[in-house]
Amino acid sequence: MLLRSDAEVALDEALLAAAEAGRVYREAAFKCQSPIRPQLAEAANLRDRIAEELAEASRQAGWLPRAPDPDAEAARAIGDEIQVAIAGECEAPLEAERRKADEDAVGKLRLLLAVDGLPASVAGTASRLLGALEKSASISL
């Protein structure tokens, strides 16, 4: 059994939350034929970059983030397809899901920054990315 520090666990959770937020925005951009579609795609790209940059900073600090569970990802994708198919109106449920994903990602990044033992390079990257996410999340899509 591999024991991990609180900082490593918080890092994994922040990475997964940012990646999930990117997935949610990408799904919204793909599913909805709305005038805000380009903004949704741009928001998805930002959240993907947050996850990638945070993962890269952690690797450079000697940490390897946990890979997403492919079975959980497949189940989540199927659930998303069912939700959109049943919902009919795509904007309202996807807007609520985007808001929740952003809140989760912001919360996980804040928790990460509050953990002792976080390498300075990872903390600096996380702080910068948190600012970018908070700014983006405050724009109502």
KOLVEXNU-288832 format. One line per 8 residues: their letters; for each residue x, y, z of C-alpha. Coordinates in steps of 0.1 Angstrom, whole numbers. Layout:
A = X/Y/Z; ...
% end
This chain:
MLLRSDAE = 0/0/0; 14/34/-10; 11/60/17; 6/95/5; 9/129/22; -21/152/27; -5/175/1; -3/147/-24
VALDEALL = -40/138/-18; -50/174/-21; -31/177/-53; -48/147/-68; -82/161/-58; -74/195/-73; -62/179/-105; -93/157/-109
AAAEAGRV = -116/186/-101; -100/209/-127; -101/181/-153; -138/174/-144; -146/211/-148; -130/210/-183; -150/180/-192; -182/196/-181
YREAAFKC = -176/228/-201; -165/207/-232; -197/187/-230; -218/219/-228; -200/233/-258; -206/201/-277; -242/195/-268; -256/230/-270
QSPIRPQL = -262/250/-302; -260/283/-283; -244/317/-291; -221/311/-261; -207/279/-276; -172/295/-283; -170/309/-248; -178/274/-234
AEAANLRD = -151/259/-255; -126/285/-244; -137/279/-207; -131/241/-212; -96/248/-226; -87/270/-196; -98/243/-172; -79/217/-191
RIAEELAE = -48/239/-191; -52/244/-153; -51/206/-148; -22/202/-172; -1/230/-157; -7/218/-122; 2/183/-131; 34/195/-148
ASRQAGWL = 44/216/-118; 39/186/-95; 59/163/-118; 88/189/-117; 86/189/-79; 90/151/-80; 53/141/-75; 34/120/-100
PRAPDPDA = -4/127/-99; -28/98/-99; -42/89/-133; -80/91/-136; -99/58/-133; -110/48/-168; -140/29/-156; -152/59/-135
EAARAIGD = -146/81/-165; -167/58/-188; -195/56/-163; -195/94/-159; -197/98/-197; -226/75/-200; -244/93/-172; -238/126/-190
EIQVAIAG = -253/112/-222; -284/100/-204; -288/133/-185; -287/153/-217; -310/129/-236; -336/130/-208; -333/167/-200; -345/179/-234
ECEAPLEA = -336/215/-226; -298/215/-226; -289/249/-211; -303/248/-176; -289/214/-163; -256/220/-180; -253/255/-165; -259/241/-130
ERRKADED = -234/214/-136; -208/240/-148; -213/261/-117; -209/231/-94; -178/219/-113; -162/254/-110; -171/256/-73; -155/222/-67
AVGKLRLL = -124/230/-86; -120/264/-68; -125/247/-35; -100/219/-42; -74/244/-53; -80/264/-21; -76/233/0; -44/224/-18
LAVDGLPA = -30/258/-11; -39/254/26; -19/222/30; 14/221/48; 43/205/29; 34/218/-6; 64/225/-27; 68/263/-34
SVAGTASR = 67/257/-72; 34/238/-69; 20/264/-45; 29/292/-69; 14/275/-99; -17/265/-80; -22/301/-67; -18/316/-102
LLGALEKS = -42/290/-117; -67/296/-89; -68/333/-98; -74/325/-135; -102/300/-126; -119/324/-102; -118/351/-128; -133/328/-154
ASISL = -159/313/-131; -172/348/-122; -181/354/-158; -217/340/-162; -218/316/-191
% end
